[in-house]
Amino acid sequence: NFAARVVSVSDGDTVWVTPVQSQRSQKLRMQGIDAPERCQPGGEASTRALRELLLNQTVEVQVSGKDDYQRGLARIRYQGKEMSLKELVGQDRVDLKFGIDAKKQLYLMSKTNGVVYQVVEK
């Protein structure tokens, strides 16, 4: 575990952080969340939501491995709360719709802005 500052938000589930004890930034994929890509429907909204919540904030990071793109897979805590699907989608107190997609994967969708987040078990 280490404390870091979020220096950039790539999309709704990927951030760049700089550890407090270092100057070397790391690209992290938030574990357990699959937000739409920026070029997909809802992608800009999910990126904006994560940016508004975490950009330039100090967070606690727990890296558990790497994904297929060599990004660190991490659990991120901000103000004592894990940045889980519930925190990210529910931050503006939007109503959520649960469903199962064609691949039998659980997802959550904000009824307000249509951003879809997939629940990932990894």
N, C-alpha and C positions, 0 to 999 in steps of 0.2 A: 504494500500500500504506500502511496505517496501523495502529497499535496501538489496541485498543479494549477496553473492559470489557463483558461480556455482562450486561445489566441485566434482561432478561426473555426468556422462551422462550414463543413463541406456540403452536407445535406442533412436531412432530418434524423440521421442515426450515426453520423460520422463527424468527429471533431479533431482539431489539432490542439494539443496541450503542451505547455512548457512547464516541466517540474520546477517547483520552488527552488530546489537545490541544484538546478542545472540550467544551461542555456540552450540545450538541444531539444527542439520540439519533436513530438511524436504524434503520428496519426492513429487515432483510436476509433474502432467500430464499437458502438454501444451494444453490449450483449443483451439478447432477449428481445430486440426490437428490429423490425424491418420496415423502415419508412420508404415511401416512394422516392425514386430517383428524381432529381430536379427537373428532368425533361418529361416526366410522367405526370398525369393528372394528380394534383395535390402535392407535388414535389416542392414547388416554391413555397407553398403555405407551411409545409412541415419544416422546411429549412428555416423559414422566417420565425416560426414558433420556437425552435431550438435556439436560434441566434438570440432572440429576445430574452430567453430564459438564462442562457449560460455564457454568452460572449463576454469576455473580460472578467469573468467571475472565477474565484478560487474554488476548486472542487477537490474531492478525495477520490483517488483512482485506484482500482484493483484490477490489474491485468492478469488474465488467466491463460493466455495463449495468443496465437495468431490465426487470422482467417486466410482464405485462399489468395488474397491480394497482399499478404504480409502486413496487414494492419494489426495492431494490437487489439485483442478482444477484451473489453473492459466493462466493469461495473463502475458507474460514476455516481457519487453522492454529492449533493449540493444542499447546503443548510440542513444537514442531518438526514436528508431524504434521498433514497436511491432513485435515480432518474429512470424509472420504469415506464412501461407503456401507460399505466394509470396516471402517473405524474405528468407525462408529456401531453397526452391527449386531453386530460382533465384539467390542465392548468387554467384555462379560461372558463371553467365550469360549464363546458358544453355538454349537451346530451350525447350519449354514446349509443351506437347501434352495434350489437354483436352479430356475427354471422360466420358461416363456413364457406370458404371459396371452393372452386372446382377441384382443387388439389386436396380437399378435406383439411385445410389449415384454418385455424381460428383467426379472425381478424376483428379489429375494432374500427369503427368509422365515426368521425365527428359529424353529427347531423348538421351542425352549423356551417362548417366550411368544406365538408366532403373529403377531408384528409383521411386516407386509409392507412392504418398501421397494422402490420401483420405480427401475430404472436409467434415467436420463434423459440423452439426448445433446443438450445445449444449451450 
